Amino acid sequence: MADSNARIELRSYVLQSISQSAEVIAALKDQIETIDRIAQCITERLLSGHKLLTAGNGGSAAEAMHLAQEITGKYSRADRKPLAAICLCADATALTCIGNDWDFASVFSRQVEALAKPGDMLVVFSSSGNSENLIRACAAIKAAGGLAIGLLGKGGGSNLPLCDMALVVPSQRTACIQEAQQVVLHLILEYIDRLCP
């Protein structure tokens, strides 16, 4: 009986979670102007020869990798030319070298200092907006003459003021924030695929 009650309770929680996620994603409609501005900017700069750097921690690192690999590889158009995107989370040797020789808070900013040129962009994925390594990375891209773009949650945190453009997912729940960020990164890719010759 207890097992049956636990399964009923779990099923109820799952249905509630699906509804909550759907509400957060639907709320992105209220930020269509921000999504349009971010996606247009990224697309125009990539097509002008600038590169996109991406970064995040944990699940957000996976989203950062997803965006970068779809830009250099393909999203839906196999005939689109490859564009320059590098995920700063993807190189384990860089992360462990910098983390060991300096500190974890420098793992992204050090790479930005090495790779970024004026006009390049950095997209940071953060559910809290308070990760010191992403805050430093945004400061580094701005110092290099580039653009800091945030896909953030929980009000944007300390990262928000450092972003030239930001979309803040209206949720306090990490899972919902990351799900909505995944939708936004797919929308950015739609812009690139539709606007790239």
FENGI-V174845 format. One record per residue. N is the residue number from 1. RES is the residue in three letters. D_LAST is the distance of its C-alpha to the last C-alpha in Angstrom with 2 decimals. Layout:
BEGIN
N | RES | D_LAST
N | RES | D_LAST
END
This chain:
BEGIN
1 | MET | 61.52
2 | ALA | 59.97
3 | ASP | 57.17
4 | SER | 56.51
5 | ASN | 56.51
6 | ALA | 54.11
7 | ARG | 51.67
8 | ILE | 51.93
9 | GLU | 51.36
10 | LEU | 48.33
11 | ARG | 46.85
12 | SER | 47.41
13 | TYR | 45.67
14 | VAL | 42.64
15 | LEU | 42.38
16 | GLN | 42.75
17 | SER | 40.02
18 | ILE | 37.57
19 | SER | 38.43
20 | GLN | 38.07
21 | SER | 34.62
22 | ALA | 33.47
23 | GLU | 34.87
24 | VAL | 33.10
25 | ILE | 29.70
26 | ALA | 30.42
27 | ALA | 31.30
28 | LEU | 27.71
29 | LYS | 27.28
30 | ASP | 29.41
31 | GLN | 26.88
32 | ILE | 23.76
33 | GLU | 23.52
34 | THR | 23.70
35 | ILE | 21.13
36 | ASP | 18.72
37 | ARG | 19.58
38 | ILE | 19.23
39 | ALA | 15.92
40 | GLN | 14.38
41 | CYS | 16.05
42 | ILE | 15.01
43 | THR | 11.27
44 | GLU | 11.63
45 | ARG | 13.92
46 | LEU | 12.06
47 | LEU | 9.07
48 | SER | 12.12
49 | GLY | 13.62
50 | HIS | 16.14
51 | LYS | 17.32
52 | LEU | 18.41
53 | LEU | 21.97
54 | THR | 23.48
55 | ALA | 27.16
56 | GLY | 29.72
57 | ASN | 33.11
58 | GLY | 34.23
59 | GLY | 32.23
60 | SER | 29.91
61 | ALA | 29.31
62 | ALA | 28.09
63 | GLU | 25.58
64 | ALA | 24.46
65 | MET | 24.04
66 | HIS | 22.17
67 | LEU | 19.47
68 | ALA | 19.11
69 | GLN | 19.10
70 | GLU | 16.44
71 | ILE | 14.06
72 | THR | 15.08
73 | GLY | 15.48
74 | LYS | 13.77
75 | TYR | 14.45
76 | SER | 13.78
77 | ARG | 10.77
78 | ALA | 12.14
79 | ASP | 9.23
80 | ARG | 7.14
81 | LYS | 8.24
82 | PRO | 11.38
83 | LEU | 11.88
84 | ALA | 15.39
85 | ALA | 17.72
86 | ILE | 21.47
87 | CYS | 23.99
88 | LEU | 27.26
89 | CYS | 29.30
90 | ALA | 28.33
91 | ASP | 30.47
92 | ALA | 34.05
93 | THR | 35.52
94 | ALA | 34.08
95 | LEU | 35.20
96 | THR | 38.67
97 | CYS | 39.15
98 | ILE | 38.32
99 | GLY | 40.12
100 | ASN | 43.15
101 | ASP | 43.39
102 | TRP | 42.54
103 | ASP | 42.06
104 | PHE | 39.70
105 | ALA | 38.78
106 | SER | 37.17
107 | VAL | 35.05
108 | PHE | 31.74
109 | SER | 32.62
110 | ARG | 33.71
111 | GLN | 30.39
112 | VAL | 28.54
113 | GLU | 30.90
114 | ALA | 30.07
115 | LEU | 26.27
116 | ALA | 25.05
117 | LYS | 24.15
118 | PRO | 23.95
119 | GLY | 20.83
120 | ASP | 20.37
121 | MET | 20.80
122 | LEU | 23.25
123 | VAL | 23.19
124 | VAL | 26.71
125 | PHE | 27.78
126 | SER | 31.45
127 | SER | 33.58
128 | SER | 36.32
129 | GLY | 34.71
130 | ASN | 37.71
131 | SER | 36.78
132 | GLU | 37.94
133 | ASN | 35.49
134 | LEU | 32.52
135 | ILE | 34.30
136 | ARG | 34.80
137 | ALA | 31.19
138 | CYS | 30.07
139 | ALA | 32.67
140 | ALA | 31.47
141 | ILE | 27.80
142 | LYS | 29.09
143 | ALA | 31.52
144 | ALA | 28.74
145 | GLY | 26.93
146 | GLY | 24.32
147 | LEU | 23.68
148 | ALA | 25.59
149 | ILE | 24.23
150 | GLY | 26.67
151 | LEU | 26.55
152 | LEU | 30.31
153 | GLY | 33.25
154 | LYS | 36.94
155 | GLY | 36.57
156 | GLY | 34.35
157 | GLY | 37.29
158 | SER | 37.68
159 | ASN | 33.99
160 | LEU | 33.00
161 | PRO | 34.30
162 | LEU | 32.37
163 | CYS | 28.95
164 | ASP | 26.93
165 | MET | 25.34
166 | ALA | 26.76
167 | LEU | 26.89
168 | VAL | 30.42
169 | VAL | 30.98
170 | PRO | 34.20
171 | SER | 36.29
172 | GLN | 38.90
173 | ARG | 38.41
174 | THR | 36.39
175 | ALA | 35.30
176 | CYS | 34.00
177 | ILE | 32.17
178 | GLN | 30.39
179 | GLU | 29.54
180 | ALA | 28.03
181 | GLN | 26.08
182 | GLN | 24.62
183 | VAL | 23.43
184 | VAL | 21.88
185 | LEU | 20.06
186 | HIS | 18.63
187 | LEU | 17.56
188 | ILE | 15.79
189 | LEU | 13.89
190 | GLU | 13.11
191 | TYR | 11.55
192 | ILE | 9.40
193 | ASP | 8.39
194 | ARG | 8.02
195 | LEU | 6.30
196 | CYS | 3.82
197 | PRO | 0.00
END
